[in-house]
């Protein structure tokens, strides 16, 4: 929905990919759109190959024509990034952009949504393309803009989870979370366009509870049952969160939420989930925890094997280049 005084209704439309058929048909498209009362189109969904014919060239000539066409016909535009289908030259030069199935089979070029989001090259070139699109189509004179540009920035607080290198890490307290959110909010308000920016963040008290549930042991079951009996049911939804029920449950059981959520563990501590075998070894997780504290980046699996133990699953990226 475009936030504007000019828009007083639910917009009606969908994907429009005219670059895929002859230009002679475009005017007829517009006639039919008006007849169907369509007032918004999503453009540029699968245009990457046309926008970037090779690694160093960008060509927006056709998209410019389409943008002029829909504007002249009074249609609003939802601009897509075009990153849903990478171009052929990219797949040939950087095969790591191709998606890999769960059984280790690499997909061939073609079809939509066939890119690997973990590929460094896919991320590099998709980010560059999006930046080019934003630079080109943001420069629309103010009096010609349809609606207001509204930016929503959101953040979630870090919650350490089991079977990750951060399972030993301490979590911030509720107060620390709120103080950090206040810093970001202050920076947003200091921006020249702050009226167009909305900053939201996950609730600190719910985040703390999630941290407790993520790394709790069997003693936590009593807290969960008591909170449930006090009415805590749909607590994942903010409007149903019963903070009072959880506080009473913690008080009655004598369990300290900060012991489970905010305490740093030593790597020789026996953790409640250690008896589970997930393939990835604890030795590897400890090594990654130590590297993280030194701010040392571990190479992507496609670049270098780090010996995590996942090869025991018998498939995936571990076997990708072994045939």
C-alpha positions in Angstrom: 0.0 0.0 0.0 1.4 3.4 -0.9 1.1 5.9 1.9 -0.2 9.0 0.4 -3.2 11.4 0.6 -3.7 10.6 -3.1 -4.4 7.0 -2.4 -7.7 6.4 -0.7 -8.3 2.7 -1.7 -6.7 -0.7 -1.8 -4.5 -0.8 -4.9 -5.3 -3.5 -7.4 -2.8 -5.1 -9.8 0.0 -7.6 -10.1 3.2 -8.5 -11.9 3.6 -7.0 -15.4 6.5 -8.3 -17.5 6.1 -6.5 -20.9 9.8 -6.9 -21.7 8.9 -10.6 -22.5 6.7 -9.8 -25.5 6.6 -7.4 -28.5 6.2 -3.7 -27.8 3.3 -3.6 -30.3 1.2 -5.3 -27.6 1.9 -2.8 -24.8 -0.8 -0.3 -25.7 -3.4 -3.0 -25.8 -2.1 -4.1 -22.3 -2.9 -0.6 -21.1 -6.4 -0.6 -22.6 -7.2 -3.9 -20.9 -5.7 -2.7 -17.6 -8.0 0.4 -17.6 -10.9 -1.8 -18.5 -10.1 -4.1 -15.5 -9.6 -1.1 -13.2 -6.0 -2.1 -12.5 -4.1 0.8 -11.0 -0.7 -0.6 -9.9 1.8 -2.9 -11.6 4.9 -4.7 -10.4 7.7 -4.2 -12.9 11.2 -5.6 -13.4 10.7 -8.9 -11.7 12.8 -11.1 -14.1 14.7 -8.5 -16.2 18.2 -9.0 -14.9 19.5 -10.4 -18.2 18.2 -7.4 -20.1 19.4 -4.8 -17.5 22.9 -6.3 -17.3 23.9 -8.0 -20.6 27.5 -8.5 -19.3 29.5 -8.0 -16.2 30.3 -4.4 -16.7 27.4 -3.1 -18.7 24.0 -1.9 -17.6 21.2 -1.1 -20.0 18.0 0.6 -18.7 16.6 1.7 -22.1 13.7 -0.8 -22.2 12.8 -0.4 -18.6 12.8 3.4 -19.1 10.3 3.0 -21.9 8.1 0.8 -19.8 8.3 3.2 -16.9 7.2 6.0 -19.2 4.4 3.9 -20.6 2.8 3.1 -17.3 3.3 6.6 -16.0 1.6 8.1 -19.1 -1.3 5.7 -18.4 -1.7 6.8 -14.8 -0.5 3.5 -13.2 1.5 3.3 -10.0 4.6 1.1 -9.9 5.9 -1.4 -7.4 9.5 -1.7 -8.5 11.0 -5.2 -8.1 14.8 -5.9 -7.9 14.9 -8.3 -10.9 17.2 -10.6 -8.9 14.8 -13.6 -9.1 16.5 -14.9 -12.2 20.3 -14.3 -12.7 21.7 -13.9 -16.3 23.4 -16.7 -18.2 26.8 -15.0 -18.3 26.8 -15.0 -14.5 26.1 -18.8 -14.3 28.9 -19.5 -16.8 31.5 -17.4 -15.2 30.5 -17.9 -11.5 28.9 -21.4 -11.2 28.6 -20.9 -7.4 25.5 -18.7 -8.1 23.6 -21.8 -9.1 21.4 -23.4 -6.5 22.3 -26.8 -5.0 19.7 -29.4 -4.0 19.7 -31.1 -0.6 21.2 -34.2 -2.2 24.2 -32.2 -3.5 23.0 -31.9 -7.1 23.8 -28.6 -8.7 21.0 -27.1 -10.7 21.7 -26.1 -14.3 21.1 -22.5 -15.5 17.4 -21.7 -16.3 14.1 -21.3 -14.5 13.2 -18.7 -11.8 14.4 -18.6 -8.3 17.4 -20.8 -9.2 20.1 -18.8 -7.4 22.0 -19.7 -4.3 21.5 -16.9 -1.8 24.7 -17.9 0.0 26.8 -17.4 -3.1 29.2 -14.4 -2.6 29.0 -13.6 -6.3 25.2 -13.7 -6.4 25.1 -11.4 -3.4 27.7 -9.1 -4.8 26.1 -8.6 -8.2 22.5 -8.5 -7.0 23.4 -5.8 -4.5 25.1 -3.8 -7.3 22.1 -4.1 -9.5 19.7 -3.0 -6.8 21.9 0.0 -6.2 21.8 0.9 -9.9 18.0 0.6 -10.0 17.6 2.8 -7.0 20.0 5.5 -8.3 18.2 5.6 -11.6 14.6 5.7 -10.6 14.8 7.6 -7.3 15.7 10.8 -9.2 12.1 11.5 -10.1 11.1 15.2 -9.6 9.1 15.7 -6.5 6.0 17.0 -8.3 6.0 13.9 -10.5 6.2 11.3 -7.7 3.1 9.2 -7.0 2.9 8.9 -3.2 5.4 9.2 -0.4 8.5 7.1 0.0 8.3 5.4 3.4 11.3 3.5 4.8 10.8 1.0 7.5 13.9 -0.1 9.4 13.6 -3.0 11.8 15.9 -4.8 14.2 15.7 -7.9 16.4 17.8 -8.5 19.5 20.5 -11.2 19.4 19.3 -14.4 21.0 22.0 -17.2 21.3 20.7 -20.6 20.2 21.9 -24.2 20.7 24.1 -25.9 18.1 25.6 -22.6 17.1 29.0 -21.1 17.9 27.2 -18.6 20.1 25.5 -21.1 22.4 28.1 -20.1 25.0 27.5 -16.3 24.6 25.7 -14.1 27.1 22.6 -12.4 26.1 21.9 -8.7 26.9 19.6 -7.8 29.7 16.2 -6.2 29.0 17.6 -2.8 30.0 20.6 -3.2 27.8 18.4 -4.1 24.8 16.3 -1.0 25.3 19.3 1.3 25.7 20.7 0.0 22.4 17.4 0.5 20.7 17.3 4.1 22.0 20.6 4.8 20.4 19.4 3.6 16.9 16.1 5.5 17.3 18.1 8.7 18.2 20.2 8.3 15.0 17.1 7.8 12.9 15.6 10.9 14.3 18.8 12.8 13.5 18.4 12.1 9.7 17.2 14.9 7.4 14.5 12.6 6.1 13.5 11.2 9.5 9.8 11.8 8.9 10.0 9.2 6.1 11.7 6.6 8.3 9.9 4.3 10.8 12.1 2.3 13.2 10.7 -0.7 14.9 12.3 -3.4 17.1 11.4 -6.6 18.7 10.1 -6.4 22.3 13.0 -6.7 24.8 11.0 -8.7 27.4 9.8 -11.2 24.8 13.4 -11.5 23.5 14.6 -12.3 27.0 12.0 -15.0 27.4 13.0 -16.5 24.0 16.6 -16.6 25.3 15.4 -18.5 28.4 13.4 -21.0 26.3 16.2 -21.5 23.7 18.9 -22.6 26.2 16.9 -24.0 29.1 17.1 -27.4 30.7 14.5 -29.7 32.2 14.0 -27.3 35.2 12.4 -24.9 32.8 9.5 -27.2 32.2 7.9 -26.2 35.5 8.1 -22.5 34.6 6.4 -23.2 31.2 3.6 -25.2 32.8 2.9 -22.6 35.5 2.9 -19.8 33.0 0.5 -21.8 30.8 -1.9 -22.4 33.7 -1.8 -18.7 34.5 -3.0 -17.9 30.9 0.1 -17.7 28.8 -0.8 -19.4 25.6 -0.2 -17.3 22.4 2.8 -15.4 23.8 4.6 -15.3 20.5 2.1 -12.6 19.4 2.8 -9.3 21.3 -0.8 -8.5 21.8 -1.3 -11.8 23.7 2.0 -11.8 25.7 1.3 -12.2 29.4 4.4 -10.8 31.1 2.7 -11.0 34.5 2.1 -14.7 34.1 5.7 -15.4 33.3 7.0 -13.2 36.2 4.8 -15.0 38.6 5.9 -18.4 37.3 9.6 -17.5 37.7 9.0 -16.2 41.2 7.1 -19.3 42.3 9.7 -21.7 41.0 12.6 -19.7 42.1 14.2 -19.9 38.7 16.3 -16.9 37.6 15.8 -16.1 33.9 19.1 -14.4 33.7 20.9 -17.6 34.7 19.8 -19.2 31.5 19.7 -16.2 29.2 22.3 -13.7 30.3 25.1 -15.9 31.6 28.2 -16.7 29.6 29.0 -20.4 29.6 32.5 -21.9 29.6 33.2 -24.3 26.7 33.8 -27.2 29.1 30.3 -26.8 30.6 28.0 -29.8 29.8 25.0 -28.3 27.9 21.5 -29.8 28.1 21.5 -30.6 24.4 25.0 -32.1 24.2 23.6 -35.7 23.9 22.0 -34.9 20.5 24.0 -35.6 17.4 23.4 -33.0 14.7 26.4 -33.9 12.5 28.2 -30.7 13.2 30.7 -31.4 16.0 31.0 -29.5 19.2 34.8 -29.2 18.6 34.0 -27.2 15.4 31.5 -25.0 17.3 34.1 -24.2 20.0 36.6 -23.3 17.3 34.1 -21.0 15.6 33.2 -19.4 19.0 36.9 -18.6 19.5 37.2 -17.3 16.0 34.2 -15.1 16.4 35.6 -13.5 19.5 38.7 -12.6 17.5 36.5 -11.3 14.7 38.0 -13.8 12.3 35.8 -14.7 9.4 35.4 -18.4 8.4 35.3 -18.9 4.6 32.1 -19.9 2.9 31.7 -23.7 2.5 31.9 -23.3 -1.2 35.3 -21.6 -0.9 36.9 -23.9 1.7 35.9 -26.8 3.9 36.2 -26.0 7.6 35.7 -29.6 8.7 32.5 -29.0 10.6 31.4 -32.6 10.4 28.3 -32.1 8.3 29.8 -34.4 5.6 28.5 -37.3 7.7 25.0 -36.5 6.2 26.3 -37.8 2.9 25.1 -35.0 0.7 25.0 -31.2 0.2 27.7 -28.8 -0.6 30.4 -31.1 0.9 30.1 -33.4 -2.1 29.4 -30.7 -4.7 32.8 -30.8 -6.5 33.7 -34.5 -6.0 32.2 -36.0 -9.1 
